[in-house]
Amino acid sequence: MSARVEIYTWRMCPFCIRAKQLLKAKGVEFTEYSIDGDEAARGQMAQRANGRRSLPQIFINDQHIGGCDDIHALEKKGQLDPLLA
């Protein structure tokens, strides 16, 4: 799998941890932006994420995927692997 995956997180966010666990379990390398307390970085993330400010926010090949529930829903439907290919 060679997709470019980016994830915006807070270090102690349980949803962030859960999303990263899924990616790691699938052997996916990703770039993590830990934005704890950095409102400027959060604003930049929100611009990319169509205004969403919750964490995590996940992007695959610059396509906004959404958060933890969204990536797990894609996995459950069998739609995540094609995005990661």
CNS distance restraints for C-alpha pairs under 8 A (distance, minus, plus):
assign (resid   1 and name CA) (resid  28 and name CA) 6.92 0.50 0.50
assign (resid   1 and name CA) (resid  84 and name CA) 5.63 0.50 0.50
assign (resid   1 and name CA) (resid  85 and name CA) 4.65 0.50 0.50
assign (resid   2 and name CA) (resid  84 and name CA) 6.52 0.50 0.50
assign (resid   2 and name CA) (resid  85 and name CA) 5.86 0.50 0.50
assign (resid   3 and name CA) (resid  60 and name CA) 6.50 0.50 0.50
assign (resid   3 and name CA) (resid  61 and name CA) 6.03 0.50 0.50
assign (resid   3 and name CA) (resid  83 and name CA) 7.32 0.50 0.50
assign (resid   3 and name CA) (resid  84 and name CA) 4.93 0.50 0.50
assign (resid   3 and name CA) (resid  85 and name CA) 6.00 0.50 0.50
assign (resid   4 and name CA) (resid  29 and name CA) 7.99 0.50 0.50
assign (resid   4 and name CA) (resid  30 and name CA) 6.84 0.50 0.50
assign (resid   4 and name CA) (resid  60 and name CA) 5.68 0.50 0.50
assign (resid   4 and name CA) (resid  61 and name CA) 4.95 0.50 0.50
assign (resid   4 and name CA) (resid  62 and name CA) 7.73 0.50 0.50
assign (resid   4 and name CA) (resid  84 and name CA) 7.93 0.50 0.50
assign (resid   5 and name CA) (resid  28 and name CA) 7.96 0.50 0.50
assign (resid   5 and name CA) (resid  29 and name CA) 7.10 0.50 0.50
assign (resid   5 and name CA) (resid  30 and name CA) 4.76 0.50 0.50
assign (resid   5 and name CA) (resid  31 and name CA) 6.25 0.50 0.50
assign (resid   5 and name CA) (resid  58 and name CA) 7.32 0.50 0.50
assign (resid   5 and name CA) (resid  59 and name CA) 5.72 0.50 0.50
assign (resid   5 and name CA) (resid  60 and name CA) 4.56 0.50 0.50
assign (resid   5 and name CA) (resid  61 and name CA) 6.31 0.50 0.50
assign (resid   5 and name CA) (resid  62 and name CA) 7.97 0.50 0.50
assign (resid   6 and name CA) (resid  30 and name CA) 5.53 0.50 0.50
assign (resid   6 and name CA) (resid  31 and name CA) 4.72 0.50 0.50
assign (resid   6 and name CA) (resid  32 and name CA) 5.90 0.50 0.50
assign (resid   6 and name CA) (resid  33 and name CA) 7.55 0.50 0.50
assign (resid   6 and name CA) (resid  58 and name CA) 5.80 0.50 0.50
assign (resid   6 and name CA) (resid  59 and name CA) 5.13 0.50 0.50
assign (resid   6 and name CA) (resid  60 and name CA) 6.50 0.50 0.50
assign (resid   7 and name CA) (resid  30 and name CA) 7.14 0.50 0.50
assign (resid   7 and name CA) (resid  31 and name CA) 6.31 0.50 0.50
assign (resid   7 and name CA) (resid  32 and name CA) 4.97 0.50 0.50
assign (resid   7 and name CA) (resid  33 and name CA) 6.18 0.50 0.50
assign (resid   7 and name CA) (resid  56 and name CA) 6.48 0.50 0.50
assign (resid   7 and name CA) (resid  57 and name CA) 5.69 0.50 0.50
assign (resid   7 and name CA) (resid  58 and name CA) 4.48 0.50 0.50
assign (resid   7 and name CA) (resid  59 and name CA) 6.36 0.50 0.50
assign (resid   8 and name CA) (resid  32 and name CA) 5.91 0.50 0.50
assign (resid   8 and name CA) (resid  33 and name CA) 4.70 0.50 0.50
assign (resid   8 and name CA) (resid  34 and name CA) 5.97 0.50 0.50
assign (resid   8 and name CA) (resid  35 and name CA) 6.81 0.50 0.50
assign (resid   8 and name CA) (resid  45 and name CA) 7.32 0.50 0.50
assign (resid   8 and name CA) (resid  55 and name CA) 6.70 0.50 0.50
assign (resid   8 and name CA) (resid  56 and name CA) 5.30 0.50 0.50
assign (resid   8 and name CA) (resid  57 and name CA) 5.24 0.50 0.50
assign (resid   8 and name CA) (resid  58 and name CA) 6.54 0.50 0.50
assign (resid   9 and name CA) (resid  13 and name CA) 7.21 0.50 0.50
assign (resid   9 and name CA) (resid  16 and name CA) 5.64 0.50 0.50
assign (resid   9 and name CA) (resid  32 and name CA) 6.95 0.50 0.50
assign (resid   9 and name CA) (resid  33 and name CA) 6.06 0.50 0.50
assign (resid   9 and name CA) (resid  34 and name CA) 4.81 0.50 0.50
assign (resid   9 and name CA) (resid  35 and name CA) 6.11 0.50 0.50
assign (resid   9 and name CA) (resid  36 and name CA) 7.44 0.50 0.50
assign (resid   9 and name CA) (resid  55 and name CA) 5.82 0.50 0.50
assign (resid   9 and name CA) (resid  56 and name CA) 4.96 0.50 0.50
assign (resid   9 and name CA) (resid  57 and name CA) 7.26 0.50 0.50
assign (resid  10 and name CA) (resid  16 and name CA) 6.85 0.50 0.50
assign (resid  10 and name CA) (resid  34 and name CA) 5.35 0.50 0.50
assign (resid  10 and name CA) (resid  35 and name CA) 5.84 0.50 0.50
assign (resid  10 and name CA) (resid  36 and name CA) 4.99 0.50 0.50
assign (resid  10 and name CA) (resid  55 and name CA) 7.16 0.50 0.50
assign (resid  10 and name CA) (resid  56 and name CA) 7.53 0.50 0.50
assign (resid  11 and name CA) (resid  16 and name CA) 7.66 0.50 0.50
assign (resid  11 and name CA) (resid  17 and name CA) 7.87 0.50 0.50
assign (resid  11 and name CA) (resid  34 and name CA) 6.49 0.50 0.50
assign (resid  11 and name CA) (resid  36 and name CA) 6.91 0.50 0.50
assign (resid  12 and name CA) (resid  16 and name CA) 7.80 0.50 0.50
assign (resid  12 and name CA) (resid  17 and name CA) 7.51 0.50 0.50
assign (resid  13 and name CA) (resid  17 and name CA) 6.31 0.50 0.50
assign (resid  13 and name CA) (resid  55 and name CA) 7.68 0.50 0.50
assign (resid  14 and name CA) (resid  18 and name CA) 6.13 0.50 0.50
assign (resid  15 and name CA) (resid  19 and name CA) 6.18 0.50 0.50
assign (resid  15 and name CA) (resid  55 and name CA) 7.32 0.50 0.50
assign (resid  15 and name CA) (resid  56 and name CA) 6.73 0.50 0.50
assign (resid  15 and name CA) (resid  68 and name CA) 5.77 0.50 0.50
assign (resid  16 and name CA) (resid  20 and name CA) 6.18 0.50 0.50
assign (resid  16 and name CA) (resid  55 and name CA) 6.59 0.50 0.50
assign (resid  16 and name CA) (resid  56 and name CA) 5.08 0.50 0.50
assign (resid  16 and name CA) (resid  68 and name CA) 6.76 0.50 0.50
assign (resid  17 and name CA) (resid  21 and name CA) 6.10 0.50 0.50
assign (resid  18 and name CA) (resid  22 and name CA) 6.46 0.50 0.50
assign (resid  18 and name CA) (resid  68 and name CA) 7.00 0.50 0.50
assign (resid  19 and name CA) (resid  23 and name CA) 6.51 0.50 0.50
assign (resid  19 and name CA) (resid  56 and name CA) 7.67 0.50 0.50
assign (resid  19 and name CA) (resid  67 and name CA) 7.83 0.50 0.50
assign (resid  19 and name CA) (resid  68 and name CA) 5.11 0.50 0.50
assign (resid  19 and name CA) (resid  71 and name CA) 7.19 0.50 0.50
assign (resid  19 and name CA) (resid  72 and name CA) 7.59 0.50 0.50
assign (resid  20 and name CA) (resid  24 and name CA) 6.05 0.50 0.50
assign (resid  21 and name CA) (resid  25 and name CA) 5.97 0.50 0.50
assign (resid  22 and name CA) (resid  26 and name CA) 6.35 0.50 0.50
assign (resid  22 and name CA) (resid  72 and name CA) 7.81 0.50 0.50
assign (resid  23 and name CA) (resid  27 and name CA) 6.37 0.50 0.50
assign (resid  23 and name CA) (resid  28 and name CA) 5.21 0.50 0.50
assign (resid  23 and name CA) (resid  29 and name CA) 7.52 0.50 0.50
assign (resid  23 and name CA) (resid  30 and name CA) 7.92 0.50 0.50
assign (resid  24 and name CA) (resid  28 and name CA) 5.57 0.50 0.50
assign (resid  24 and name CA) (resid  29 and name CA) 7.26 0.50 0.50
assign (resid  35 and name CA) (resid  39 and name CA) 7.84 0.50 0.50
assign (resid  35 and name CA) (resid  41 and name CA) 6.19 0.50 0.50
assign (resid  35 and name CA) (resid  42 and name CA) 6.59 0.50 0.50
assign (resid  38 and name CA) (resid  42 and name CA) 6.27 0.50 0.50
assign (resid  39 and name CA) (resid  43 and name CA) 6.04 0.50 0.50
assign (resid  40 and name CA) (resid  44 and name CA) 6.38 0.50 0.50
assign (resid  41 and name CA) (resid  45 and name CA) 6.17 0.50 0.50
assign (resid  42 and name CA) (resid  46 and name CA) 6.11 0.50 0.50
assign (resid  42 and name CA) (resid  53 and name CA) 6.84 0.50 0.50
assign (resid  43 and name CA) (resid  47 and name CA) 6.32 0.50 0.50
assign (resid  43 and name CA) (resid  53 and name CA) 7.66 0.50 0.50
assign (resid  44 and name CA) (resid  48 and name CA) 6.55 0.50 0.50
assign (resid  45 and name CA) (resid  49 and name CA) 6.03 0.50 0.50
assign (resid  45 and name CA) (resid  53 and name CA) 7.33 0.50 0.50
assign (resid  45 and name CA) (resid  57 and name CA) 7.67 0.50 0.50
assign (resid  46 and name CA) (resid  50 and name CA) 6.15 0.50 0.50
assign (resid  46 and name CA) (resid  51 and name CA) 4.55 0.50 0.50
assign (resid  46 and name CA) (resid  52 and name CA) 5.14 0.50 0.50
assign (resid  46 and name CA) (resid  53 and name CA) 5.24 0.50 0.50
assign (resid  47 and name CA) (resid  51 and name CA) 5.62 0.50 0.50
assign (resid  47 and name CA) (resid  52 and name CA) 7.92 0.50 0.50
assign (resid  48 and name CA) (resid  64 and name CA) 7.43 0.50 0.50
assign (resid  49 and name CA) (resid  53 and name CA) 7.67 0.50 0.50
assign (resid  49 and name CA) (resid  57 and name CA) 7.02 0.50 0.50
assign (resid  49 and name CA) (resid  64 and name CA) 6.08 0.50 0.50
assign (resid  49 and name CA) (resid  66 and name CA) 7.39 0.50 0.50
assign (resid  52 and name CA) (resid  57 and name CA) 7.98 0.50 0.50
assign (resid  54 and name CA) (resid  67 and name CA) 7.66 0.50 0.50
assign (resid  55 and name CA) (resid  67 and name CA) 6.48 0.50 0.50
assign (resid  56 and name CA) (resid  66 and name CA) 7.74 0.50 0.50
assign (resid  56 and name CA) (resid  67 and name CA) 5.14 0.50 0.50
assign (resid  56 and name CA) (resid  68 and name CA) 6.37 0.50 0.50
assign (resid  57 and name CA) (resid  64 and name CA) 7.70 0.50 0.50
assign (resid  57 and name CA) (resid  65 and name CA) 7.40 0.50 0.50
assign (resid  57 and name CA) (resid  66 and name CA) 5.29 0.50 0.50
assign (resid  57 and name CA) (resid  67 and name CA) 4.80 0.50 0.50
assign (resid  57 and name CA) (resid  68 and name CA) 7.67 0.50 0.50
assign (resid  58 and name CA) (resid  64 and name CA) 6.19 0.50 0.50
assign (resid  58 and name CA) (resid  65 and name CA) 5.41 0.50 0.50
assign (resid  58 and name CA) (resid  66 and name CA) 5.44 0.50 0.50
assign (resid  58 and name CA) (resid  67 and name CA) 5.97 0.50 0.50
assign (resid  58 and name CA) (resid  71 and name CA) 7.93 0.50 0.50
assign (resid  59 and name CA) (resid  63 and name CA) 5.23 0.50 0.50
assign (resid  59 and name CA) (resid  64 and name CA) 4.53 0.50 0.50
assign (resid  59 and name CA) (resid  65 and name CA) 5.36 0.50 0.50
assign (resid  59 and name CA) (resid  66 and name CA) 7.34 0.50 0.50
assign (resid  60 and name CA) (resid  64 and name CA) 6.67 0.50 0.50
assign (resid  60 and name CA) (resid  65 and name CA) 6.77 0.50 0.50
assign (resid  60 and name CA) (resid  83 and name CA) 7.07 0.50 0.50
assign (resid  60 and name CA) (resid  84 and name CA) 7.21 0.50 0.50
assign (resid  65 and name CA) (resid  70 and name CA) 6.76 0.50 0.50
assign (resid  65 and name CA) (resid  71 and name CA) 6.73 0.50 0.50
assign (resid  66 and name CA) (resid  70 and name CA) 5.51 0.50 0.50
assign (resid  66 and name CA) (resid  71 and name CA) 6.91 0.50 0.50
assign (resid  67 and name CA) (resid  71 and name CA) 6.35 0.50 0.50
assign (resid  68 and name CA) (resid  72 and name CA) 6.26 0.50 0.50
assign (resid  69 and name CA) (resid  73 and name CA) 6.03 0.50 0.50
assign (resid  70 and name CA) (resid  74 and name CA) 6.29 0.50 0.50
assign (resid  71 and name CA) (resid  75 and name CA) 6.28 0.50 0.50
assign (resid  71 and name CA) (resid  80 and name CA) 7.24 0.50 0.50
assign (resid  72 and name CA) (resid  76 and name CA) 6.14 0.50 0.50
assign (resid  73 and name CA) (resid  77 and name CA) 6.23 0.50 0.50
assign (resid  74 and name CA) (resid  78 and name CA) 6.18 0.50 0.50
assign (resid  74 and name CA) (resid  79 and name CA) 4.92 0.50 0.50
assign (resid  74 and name CA) (resid  80 and name CA) 5.04 0.50 0.50
assign (resid  75 and name CA) (resid  79 and name CA) 5.86 0.50 0.50
assign (resid  75 and name CA) (resid  80 and name CA) 4.90 0.50 0.50
assign (resid  75 and name CA) (resid  81 and name CA) 7.39 0.50 0.50
assign (resid  79 and name CA) (resid  83 and name CA) 6.91 0.50 0.50
assign (resid  80 and name CA) (resid  84 and name CA) 6.37 0.50 0.50
assign (resid  81 and name CA) (resid  85 and name CA) 6.11 0.50 0.50
